[in-house]
């Protein structure tokens, strides 16, 4: 896959079937749209392409961060590439794009820059100045300029329409198993392990304090069954997201993970924490002894979860 991150670099593009959208979470709806685009391109002997923005348009319009990411850019690009896409146009949403009329968007951008021969979009796709363009106006443009337009209807799971906004809501509420059902994968965050106050070591539960990127969505405060990917493998783990009310009542949110069956020093290393299931809410205990007892139970619950999941996979 050839990736373009600036408009000025986009040259010599072959005739392409182009999938258009935010693709900000590569959920089941996005995956289906890209699959259909790749299949359509193959049928017609042309290239397949995905057009998206490297920054969220709502953040650009507001001039501040109001929407947090639910997927890392490199992970999104890897997923798109794995689906067989030839070109990825991941370009910034600029003031020029913001003020582009729907007609200019089609003629100059899609046809002139991307050499689009076939269009694919979702039922709720919007484009052009003040989002004046939609799927129906794209169909009208296709009839005018002679390119077919394919509009993907809503993809539903358990009767609900799959969307990035729904997935953000599920993450914010700590509903990680539902998040996996709609997105098709478990949500994760990455960060560098920093040195904490080492209090967990004093009662037998050392934790990794993980500096997460503020641009990423973080699950609701609470304790989660997780899996932690480190340099030498994946480990079952328990992760607390919150302010540690029993220990110090940290003023800012902290993500700290206890790895089961692991010993070693990971300071300065980048780790990935995959959220599987919320066990309980974060709460304040009367003393450290009661907290340690609860953490022991949390670890036991996590082990049971991982054992049952492993057995389930073996039975498939």
C-alpha positions, 0 to 999 in steps of 0.5 A: 500500500502506498500512503500519502500524508500531504496533498502535494505528494499525490501524483500519478495516481492510477484510476481508482475505486475510492472509499470515503469517510472518517475511518477513525475507528476501523469498526465493522462498518468501516471494514465492510466498506473497505472490503467492498471497495477492494472487491469493486476495484478488482472487478474493474481492473483498477486500483483501490483507495481509502480517503480519510483525514489524519485529524478529526474534522470536528477538532479542526473546526472547533480549534480544540480537541473535542473528539478523542481518538479510538485508534492509533494512526499506525494501527489504522493504516495497518488494518487498511493495508491488510484489507488489500488497499493500494492507496491510502490518502490520509491527509490533514483536514485544512481550512481549504477543505473546510471551505470547499464546495461539494462540487469542488470536492468532487471535481478537483479532489476526487476526480482531479487529485485521486483520479476516482473512477468509482465511489464508495461511501457510507449512508451517513457520509457528508462532505463539502462546505458545512457538510452540504454534500451527502450520499444522494448528492454524490449519486447525482455527481456520479450521474453527471460525471459518469462514475458509479456510486455505491452507498453502504447501508448501516451495519448493525450488531445486536440491532444497533448501528455500528458507529465510532460515536457509539464505540466512544460511548462504550469506552467512556462507560467501560463496556469493553466487551460490547466495544469489542462486538461493535469494533471487531477487536479489543480496545487498547492503549499504549504508553511508556512505563514510568516510575511511580511511588512503588507502593504496590510493591509493599503489599505484593502487587507491583504495577506498571504506571503507563503514560498514555497519550492524551489524544486517545480515549481512556476507559471509565475509571475502574478495574479491568481484566486486561492483557499487556503486550511487552517486548518479550510477550503477552501477559494476563494482567489487571489494570486500574484506571482512576485516581487511586483514592485509597493510596493518594487520591491522585488529582489526574487519571492514572493507568496502572497495570499489574502483570500476572506471573511476571517479574522484571523491570520495564521502566522506559519501555512502551507497552500495550494494554488491551482492555477485555472486561471491567471487573468493578468500579474504582472505590476508596477502601478504609485501609491498605490491607482491605485494598490488598485483599480486594486486589487479590480477588481482582487477580483471581477474577482475571485468572479465571477470565483468561482460563475460561477464554483459553478453554473457549478458544480450544473448543472452537 
